[in-house]
Amino acid sequence: MYLDEIRDYCLTKVGAYEDLPFGPGTLTMKVKAKIFVFIPLDSVECQFAIKGYPDRLVDLREQFEDIKSGPYLNPRHWVSVHCTGSVPDSLIRDCIDMSYELVVKGLTAQQRLELGR
């Protein structure tokens, strides 16, 4: 997948929007002001970071060379996915889904209700 496809997929999520809270070099995908995907725009290669369940992230890092601990983020809860073609598009979408669902799960009951969840 390419960054524009990742961005577009993120924006299909209910309540998702993009933001540049750290300046023009890092695009974030958010729901209710909570980040579920980081996309570095100033990187030479296509990559993005997602939140995940700690055990699942360990498994993903072991299975795929292009899924690594990301810089500046807690490696227990976040990984960086490098889009070199070795990670299947379906898994990339699953990872984005997992990140979104984790963030939504952490929202208040009122915020989830506003999202229809």
N, C-alpha and C positions, 0 to 999 in steps of 0.2 A: 504494500500500500504506500501511497505517497502522502505527504503532509496535507494536501488539500482534501484527499479522501478521508483521512483521519479526522480533520476538522469538520468536514461535512457530516461524518457519521456521529461525532460527538453532538453536533447541533440537532440531530434527530431526537435526542433525549428530551423528555418533558422538562421544561423549565431551564434547559441548558442555554448558556450564552458565553460569549468570549470576552476576555478582558486582558488588559496589558498593565497589571498593577506594579510590575517590576521594571517598567520601561519598555521600549520598543523591541528589545531582544528576546523577550519571553512571553509567548501567548499562553494564556491559561483558559481552560474550559471550566466553567463553574455552574453550580446549581445552588440557588439561595445563598450566594456569596461564599460558597465552599468550593475549593478547587478539587476537580477529579482528574484532570489531565494537565500536565505541563508540556509545552512544545517550544523548545529553544529555536528561535528564528535565525539566530546568528551562527548556528552550527553548520559545519561543512557538509555533514551527512544528515540524512533523515533519521530523526530519533524523537522520542517522546517519553514521558514518565507517567506511570499510573500507580494508583494505590491498590493494595490487595491484601488478602488474608495472608498472614506470615507464613504458614505452612505451604500454601499454594505458591507463594513467591519463591520459596526455597526450591520447590520442585521445578518451577519454570527456569530458574537460573541453572539448575543441574541439567535440564533437558536441552536448553538452547544457549549456544555461545553468545548470541546477540541479545540476550536478556541479562542485564547486569545491574548491580547496585548503582544507583544514580548519584551524581555528585550533589552535595548540599541537602540531600533528603535522607530521612531515616531509612536505612536499608532493610529494616524489619518490616516496614509498611509500604515502601515504594520501590519500584524497579524502573530502569531505563530500558526501553525497547528500541533497538537499532534496526531500521528497515532496510536490510540488505537482501531480502528475499528468502532468508532461511526460516523466518517465522511465518507460518501460514496466515493469510488474510483473515481466515475464520477465527484463528486464535487471537489475532490482534483485536478483532471486534469483541470477542469474549472477554479479553482483558479490559477493554474500555467499559463493557457492560459491568464487570465486577467492580471496577473503580467507582463508577456512577452509583451502583447499588449500595456500596459501602458508605458513600457519602450521604446518600438519601437516608439510609438506615440511621445515621448519626444526627439527622435533623430533628427538630422538635416535632411533637405530634401536630401542632398547628401548621408548621411548614410542610409536613408530609400531606396533610389534608389539603392545603393550598395547591399541591401538585396532583391531587386526586389519588393519593396513595394511602 
